[in-house]
Amino acid sequence: MEHIDNLKGIIFDYGGTIDSRGVHWSEIIWDGYCHAGVPVSKQDFRDSYVFAERELARTRHILPQHNFYDLLLIKMQIELGNLAELGKLPQQAAAQYAEPVARYCYEQARSSVEEARPVLEALHSRYPMVLVSNFYGNVETVLADFDLRRYFKQIIESAVVGVRKPDPRIFMLGVEALGLQPGEVLVVGDSYKKDIVPAESIGCHVLWLKGKGWTAEEDAVQHPCIIKRLSEVADVSL
């Protein structure tokens, strides 16, 4: 990939980009299920994952003061509770497995964040950066817990601004927060449909941190600006 000569600012996605090395969070959580020995099929897990995401969108379970471990524990309780209600797991499953799965996933996120930190430090010293994220209204607390907030000039969070990816307007809010033109901004994200397509549609440069996705269709997509490690951002920006 060529160096971006006119780069003046960077927009980062958070979930899946900084905290899981480009791997869809469903895969991290599934690993947590396997690590904890949850006796359920992957398809049943994926169904419960979708159920929990819809429940979290419908009802405000996640509060601004919840850190990422709190979020994970609530999410696991909803997923495992749903599996128990459907008879896929024993009734005591949520109490038995929620904490170990949440703890496993939290430590995976912390490891990914620490791997990303030197990259964020280097970029922060050269460019203003903004975070643009679909999140539950608590991303400020999550960032503070992982000591990430200081890297970002502003946080654009879907639950706060009322716009969600893949709506390009949320990226334009990030561009405006940087005080730049889209052609002067690089967007780094893990989702082709939610990050790359909308960011390109408004004229931003993009880097797609491509790991294991939610669907085989997205895994099969190719793009000239794919990276496999966050450290590769430096190759086109520094």
N, C-alpha and C positions, 0 to 999 in steps of 0.2 A: 504494500500500500504506500502511496505517495505521502510525503509530508504536506500538512495543510498550512499553506503559507499565510493565509489571512485570518488565522484563528485568534480570537480575542477572548473567548469565554467558553465554559463547558457546562453542560447540563447532564447530571447523572440520574438515572433511575436508582431506586434503592433495592426493593425486594427482588431477589433473583439475580441481581447484578453485583451489589457489594456484599451481600450476606450469604450467597450460595454459589459463587463462581459460575454463574450462568445456567445452573441446573434448576429446572422448575421445582418449586417448593414441594409439590406433591411427591417427587422422587426422594427428597430428603426425609419427608415424614414417613414414607413407606419404608425407608431404611430404618427409621426409628421404630416402626412397628416390628420389623424383622429382628432388630437388636433386642427389643423387649420381649420377643416371643409371642406377639399377639396372634392367635390362631384364626386368621381370616385370609380370604383370597385377595389378590391385588385388585380384581375387578370390584369386589364388595367394598374394599377400602376406597377405591376411586369414586364409587357412588356416594359413599359417606363424606368424602372430601367435598364433592359438589354440594351435597346437602348442607354441610357446615358453612360453606361460602355463601350460600343463598340465605341461610339463617342469620349469619353475621351482617349481611346486607339489609335484611328485613328488620332485624331487632338490634338495638344498641347494647350488645354485650361487652364490647371493648370500650373502656373509658380512657380519657386523656392521660391519666396517671399510670396506666398499665404499661410496664416495660415489655420486652419481647417474650420473656419467659411467662409472664402473666398471660399475654395474648395466646401463646402456644398452649398453656394449660387449659384455658377456656375453650380453645378450638378443639383440643383433644377430647375434652369432656363432651362436647357436642357431637363429634364424630363417633366416639365410642358408645355414647348413649344411643345414638341413632342405630348403630349396628346391633346393640342389645335389644332395642325395641323391635327390630326386624327379625330377631331370633338368630342372628349371625354369631353372636357372642353371649356368654353368660351375663346375667343382669348386673353382676358386680364388676363388669369389665372396666367401666369408666373409673371406678375407684382404684382398681388394681393396676391399670396400665397407663392412665393419663399422665401421671407424674414422671415415670421413667421415659416415656416417649417425648414428653415436653422437654425434659432435661437433656436428653440426647440431642434433640434438634437445636436447643439453645446453644449447646456447646459446639455444634457444627457451625452455627451462625457466627459465634465468637471467633472460631478458628478462621473462617473466611474473612471476617472483618479485619483480623490482625494481618492476614496475608495481603489484604487490600490497602492497609494503612500506609506503607511506604509509597505506594503509587499516589494516593490522595495527598500525602505530604508534599511530594515533588510537584504535582500539578497545582496544588493550592499556592505554592510559592511563586507560580508563574501566571496563573489565570484566576479571575473571579469564577466561582462555581456556584451553581444553584441545583438543588435537588427537586425533581419532579416525580411524584409517586402516587400511585393508587394505594391508599392506606385507610386505616380505620379511625383516624382522628387522634392517634397517639404516637405518630412518628417522631415528634419532638422528644418524647420521653424515651423512645427506643434509641434515638441517636445520642441522647445524653448518657444513657446507660452504657453504650459502647464507645463513648468519648469521640463521636463523629461530628457533632453539631458545629464545631469550630471551623470545619472545612468549607462550610456553605454560607454564602452571602444571604440566601433566602431559601425557605422551604415552601414548595408549592404542593400541597397535599389535597388529593381529590375530595376527601370528606370535609375539608375546610373550605375550599374554593367552589365546590359544587359542580365541578367538571371532572370527568373521568376519562382516562385513556380508553380507547384509541382516539378520542376527540382531539384533533390537532390544537384546539384552543388552549388546552392545558400546557402544551409546549410553547405556544406563543406567550403565555403568561410567564414562563421561565425566561424566554428571550427578552421580554420587556423588563423583567426583574434585573437582568444583566445590563440593561441599557444599551443593547447592541442590535444589529440587524441579523436575521436568520443565517445569512451566508457567512457570518463571523462566529457562529456558534457550532460546537460539536456536541451531539447527543450520544451518550453511551447507555445502552440498554440491553436486556436479555431477551426481549420479546419482539419478534418480527412484526406481528400485527399491532401490538400496543405501543411499541417504541419506534421501531425503524420506519415503518410505513407513514405514520402521522408526522414524524419529525422531518422526513424527506419531503413530505407534501407541502411544508411551509418553507422549504429551502435550506434547512440545516444540513451540515455534514453529519454523518452517522458512523458509529462503530457498533456492530452487533456482537455482543459477547454470547456466543452460541454454545450452549450445553444441551443436555437432554431436555427436550420440551414435553409439553402435555400431550401432543398428538404426533403421529407418524408423519402427517402431512407437513407440519411445521418443521420437523426434523429433516425432511427431504428438500426444503427450500434452500436455495443457494443465493449468495449475494456477494458482490465484490469487496465488501467492507466487513468481513467476518473476522473476529479475533477469538482465540481460545483461552487467553489469560488476560486479566485486567492489566497486567504490566505492559502489554502490547500497546496500550493507549499512548505510552511515552514515545513509541516509535514514530507516530504521526503528529505529535503535538509539541514535544520538547525540542 
